[in-house]
Amino acid sequence: MEYTLSELIEELQKPEAYAEKPAEVELLQTQISYVLRAGEYVYKIKKPLNLGYLDYSTLSKRLFFCKREVELNQRLAPEIYLSVVPITMEAGRISVAGSGNTIEYAVKMRRMPDEAMMNVLVKNNRVSRDMVRRLVKTLARFHKNTKTDETIGAYGRTETIRRDTEENFRQTERYVGNTISRETFNHIRNYNNNFIKNNEDLFNRRIGDRKIRDCHGDLRAEHICFMDEIQIYDCIEFNKRFRYCDIAAEIAFLAMDLDHYGRADISRYFVSDYMEQSGDIELPKLLNFYKCYRAYVRGKIESFKLDEPSFGKARKQELATEARSYFDLSSTYTQRAVSLIITTGLSGTGKSCLAGELARRTASVVVSSDIVRKEMASMKPTEHRFEDFGKGIYSEEYTERTYQELLNRASGLLEEGVSVIIDASFSKNRYRLNALELARDRGVDFFLLDCFADEKLLEQRLKQREGGPSVSDARLDILREQRKAYEPAEEIPKSQHIRIDTELSFEV
């Protein structure tokens, strides 16, 4: 009896197919794999594909790459990757690691807690500086000891790097006018070509210094789990070209990923701690180039998904927005003009959402008044203190101190050459003028994002916020008092004052 692939996967979603007899089996899919979460274990089956850069087209090849996946990933996730197991069939019954004929293979892994994944922790503001240091220590040790030789070193040559960047542009040409503009496409392409041309000595020096190594190849927050020992999983096993790279490119990948989560602050800690731990003093010279490259690759991958016929219009709009955000971020790394951006507007006008989306596209650090105010009061960000308007930690005196601290933090970042977005209401003229003065003192660009929305929408947003976790204490019953006390932003020059109707999409 023969099974189609879809029938095989359907059978493997039944608990009786496993010796452990899990209570339920959950199926997840990636472009290249089926992932079956069965109790405390995960089974990963490779799809029979040949994509050019990846070839899983035969059973023998899938077995080979299953073994390679376990071998390579045990370098950074030894507690997770267990073995390669056969999928067998006997008397018409399919089972995992059972008796009978082998019809497929799977990588068996220990299941990791979702809540310990770095991408989840980042979104919930739960990544501490100490956690970053632990991660850096793991990576620095790995990069020091992982394999390098003359063959691997050749992947750091300028002709190889130029081939990889040109491949990106060739493969994304058809998306120009959709997920990337012609102007941005040409600008990033010229930046890449000029950087490679003007830094040949630097690239050659990296080869001589043995900085081109057998790395992870896909170092993103979603592939990092903070267990008792940090587990970094899902490295590239199917194509050594994606794994043999400068360690600067590997560090840039995660740094870019953190930027794209709107956490350029964590990204900065990560890079500076890695430099200190590894002693790689030339890393900053390459960081923006490789960030640009990695962000462009992610934009390319999201664009590729638009060609999937099974996705509906809404899903494709989401993918297009995500692709544009990566291409915008890629472009940002080519022109690092420093800026100070502040928001203004009533509660519920979407200031924080706008600041977060802008940070994802520009690698700016967001300094939030809600968070700073509570830090000053020794409170957790999501801890609430519902004071009357103008009372307690929202009194005029406390608010003055909060805005001074916001500007102090922004000043330090601007001095380091980091762009800053201050997410606050900036309801008074003097607060906004103080921010403008700081920008002028630091010699950086300044913009005021003046957010507004329909009254009914404000009320709806504030009601929704009351029912869920939020760092904001704003509520519907103080909106009227807030409106009375708000001073319209008329003191900022029109060229730096941008009015934004947040009822519309933040898509740019």
Secondary structure by P-SEA (a helix, b strand, c coil): ccccaaaaaaaaaccccccccccbbbbbbcccbbbbbcccbbbbbbccccccccccccaaaaaaaaaaaaaaaccccccccccccccccccccccccccccccbbbbbbccccccccaaaaaaaccccaaaaaaaaaaaaaaaacccccccccccccaaaaaaaaaaaaaaacccccccccaaaaaaaaaaaaaaaaacaaaaaaaaaacccccccccccccccccccccccccccccccccccccaaaaaaaaaaaaaaaccaaaaaaaaaaaaaaaccccccccaaaaaaaaaaaaaaaaaaacccccccaaaaaaaaaaaaaaaaaaaaaaccccbbbbbbbccccaaaaaaaaaaaaccbbbbbaaaaaaaaaccccccccccccccccccaaaaaaaaaaaaaaaaaaaaabbbbbbbcccccaaaaaaaaaaaaaabbbbbbbbbbbcaaaaaaaaaaaaaccccccccccaaaaaaaacccccccccccbbbbcccccccc
